[in-house]
Amino acid sequence: MRILIVGGGGMVGGDAAIRLQSLGHDVEIASRSAPQATTPMAKMPFHTLDYVNDTPDAAWLGGYDAIVFAAGNDIRHIPKDGDPDKHWHRVNSEAVPAFAKAAKAAGVKTFILIGSFYPQAAPHLLGKIPYVDSRDAADRGTRALADDSFKVIVLNAPYIIGHVDGLVQPGFTAFVNWATGKSPVPRFMIPGGVNVITATTLTDAIVGALNGGQNGKAYLIGDENLSFQDYFGGYFRHAGDANPLEVRNEEHPFARDASIFWGRGNDLFYDPDPAEVAELGYRRNDVDRAQKEIVEAYK
């Protein structure tokens, strides 16, 4: 299968690209900037693409059997200038379904969208948080294109962690520096928690969606429900510090209130449907392994 990974230079898209290539697929990458030269993705065919502002060439796009779209804007991509609510609407609500529509018109047969868990795991946030609304609109707008000629599956994932060889990610650099005593960030964490999944687990689900899965369906995928104390404490444990983090009900630089839509001190926990886990064939209980790998890579 000839597969295009949009956003293939990052952790999620990169992990998927490496796995799919190892399975014998012909994998190419598209994003605004080329993959880091130290990563395996740098050796894959690359195409410069800004899915928000570019009109992709139909002849080029139609050369792929499937597209894995891992480039949606998340909450970290808040613009420095302009209205963030309008930004989310433009880059997620409008641009993602528009790109999927272009792929369908070009003759692509399968489209896998990596979405966000909020609309399914916390539907009470809809109509209150424009970012969450934009993710819901991207999901629904893309799935509305599904028919007998165009298979669409959405994988709505929670907080994602992972490591790709050679890929330097500032967030994990900061976490490991903190856990190894190289950072002035205070040693405490906020109350509450969230579901966490690894890029490896997500790639399992992508493979499962490409091989099967129900056309037009949004899957709420997930792995482990972890308190913030336990999740961030995992980096400390693998760095050799097993003492639990102090819990304080005050904002933390690695868990800011602006990104915790469900409210500091609350949990956003859920258990994925066992039948859907089996259908997509993805692993569980993978977070500790990934954290160990991250610490070893960054320390």
N, C-alpha and C positions, 0 to 999 in steps of 0.2 A: 504494500500500500504506500502511495506517495502522500506524505503528511507534512503540512505546514504548521509550525508552532509559532503563533503570534505571542510575543513576549518570551521567546525561547532563550533569551540571554540571562534571565533571572533564575531565582531558586526553583520556583514551581515549574516554569516552562523548561528550564534547563534539565531538571531531574527527569521530566517526562521525555524530553528529546533524547537523552542518553539511553533511557530504558527502551524506548520505541526503536531506536537505531539498533540496540543490542538484540532486539527481537526480529531483526531482518527487514524493518521498514526503511523506506527511502525518506529521510527526515531533512527538512530545511527549516531555517529560522528567519523570522521577520520581527523587527522592532525598530525603534527610533535610533538606537545606537548599537554598534556591533558588540558581541559578547566579549567579556574580558579575555585578553589574549592567553591567560594562564589556564583557561577552562577547556574541557573537551568540546564545548559548543563552538569554540573559535575555529575548529576544523570542519564544521558543517557549512554547507552553502548558506549564505546570509543575504537578506534583502532588506534595505532600508525602508521602513514603513511607519508612518504616523497615521494610525487608523482613524483618528479624529479629523484630521485635516486633509489627508490624501484620498484621492479617488483611485482605487487600485485598478490596474489594467485587467480587463476581463479575460483576455487570452492567457495572461500569466496566472491569474487566480484559478481559472478553470483547469489548470494542469494538475491540480491536487485532488486526490480522492477524499481527503479528510482534512479538516482544520481543527486544531486545539487552540482555543482562544484563552490565553492566560495573561492578558494585558489590561484588564479592567482597572480603573483607578480606585485605590482604596483610601482609607482615611489618612494615611501618611502623606498623600499627595495633595495636601491643601495648598492652593495657589497663594503666592506671596501678595499678589495684587488682584483686585477684582472681587466679585461676589462669589463666595464658595458654593452657595446653593445653586447659582446659575451654572457654575463649573460642573458640579456633580450631574446636573440635568443634561448638560451638553455632552460630557465625556462618557457617561454611563447610560442614562435613559435614552438618548438619541443615537449616539455614535455606535454603540455596540450592536443594537438591532440593525442599524443601517449597514454596518460591515457584514453582518450575517446575511442580510438581504442581497448584498452585492455578491457574496459567495454563492448563494443559491442561484442567482441569475447567471453566474458564470459557469454553473454546472457542477459545483462541488456537491458531493453526495452526503457527507456526514460533517456535522458541526458540533463540537463539544465545548461548551462554555463553562469556565471555572468561575463560579459566582460566590456570593457571600451568604453565610448562614442566617443573618439577621431576619430576613423576611419569613423564614420558616421556623426558626428557633425562638424568635422574639417578635411575633406579629403585632404585639401591643405597641411596638415602636413605629409602626407604619402610620403615616400622617403626622408624625411628631418630629422625626429626624430626616431632613432632606437627603442626607447621604444614604440612609436605609431605603428611602423611597426610590432613589436612583438605582440602587442595586435590584430592587424588586421590579422596576420598569425594564431594566436590561434583561432580566430573567424572563419575564412574561412576554416582552416584545420579541425576543429571540425565539422562544418556543412557539409563538404564534405563527412562525414561518414553517413549522414542521408539516410535512405531508409525505405522500408515498415516494416522492422524488428527492426529499431533503430530510434526512434524519437529524434531529436536534435533541441533545441531552444536556441538561444543566446539572453540574455538580456543585452544590452549595456547601462550601467548606468553612470551618471555624478558624481560629488562630492557627497559622501554619508555621512550623519550624523545620529546619533541615540544613544539610550541608552538601554542596556540590564541590568536588575537588577543584581548587584553584580560584573559586569564586569568593571574593572578599565582600562581606556584608557588614556595613558599619554598625548595625544594631547588635549583631552577635559579638562583634569586636568589643563594644561597650559592655555587654553583659559579662563576658569572660574577664575583661579587665577589672570589672567590679568584683567578681567572684575571686579573683586572684590577688586582690588588695592593691591594684594599680590605679584605682579610681577613687576620687574623693566623695562619690555618691554615698550617702548614709546607708548603713546596713539595716534596713527595715523594709517591710512591704505592706501594702494596703490589705484590708480585709476583702473578702469576696473571691470569686473565681470564674473560670471560663473553660469551655471545651477546647482542647488542643489536639491538633493532628500533625503528622509529619508529611513532608513532601513525598517521601517514599510511599506512605499509605495513600496519599492522593494520587500518585502515579498508578498504583494498583487499580484504583477506581477508574482512572482514565483508560487504562488498558481494558478493563472490564466493560466500560461504556462503548469503546470502539468495537469490541468483539460481540457485544450483545446490548443489554439495556433496552428500556422501553422508549420508543420514539415519542418526543414531546413531553417527557417527564422531567421534573426537577427532583433530584435526590438530595436529601439532607444527610450529608456524610459527616462522620466525626469519629473521634477515638476516645481520649481520656478526659474526664471531668476533674480538673485540678484547681485547688485554691491557688491564689497568686503566691502565697507563702510557699506552697509545695513546688509550684512550677519554677519560680525563680530560685528557690532553694536547691533545685536540681543542679543548677550550674555550680553552686557552691560545693555540693556534695562531690561532684566529679572533679572539682578543683582541690579536694582534700579537706574541706571544711564542712563537717556534718552537723554543726550546731544550727538549730532552726532559726530562721530570720525572725526578728521581732516584728510584731504586727501593730501598726499604728494607723488610726483613721485620719490620715492626712495625705495629701497628694504626693505622689512619688514621680520623679523624672522619667522612670521607665513604665509607669502606669498612670498616665495623665487622665484627669477627669474628662477632658474633651473627647477622648477615644473610648471611654467606658460608657456607652450610651445607656446601659441598663442600670447605671448608678453605682458609685463607689460603695463597697460593702455588701453588694448583692452578688448572687451567683447567676451565671448564664449557663446552666447545665442541661444536658439532654442525653438520651441514649438513642443512637441510630437504630432504625428498624432492622432487626436481625435478618429478615427476609431480603431486605435491600443490600445489606452487607454481603450476604451469600450470593446474591444475584450479580453484584459487581466484583466480588471476590477480593476484597481488600483486607489487609491485615489490621490487627488491633494491638494495643499495648506496646506501641513503638516509640513513645516519647522519651523514655529514659535512654534507650539506645542512641537516639538522635542527639540528645543533650551531651552524652559522653563523647560522641563523635565531634560535636561542635567545640567542646572544651579542648579536646586533644588537638584540633586543627588551629585554634586561635590562641592558645596559651603560650 
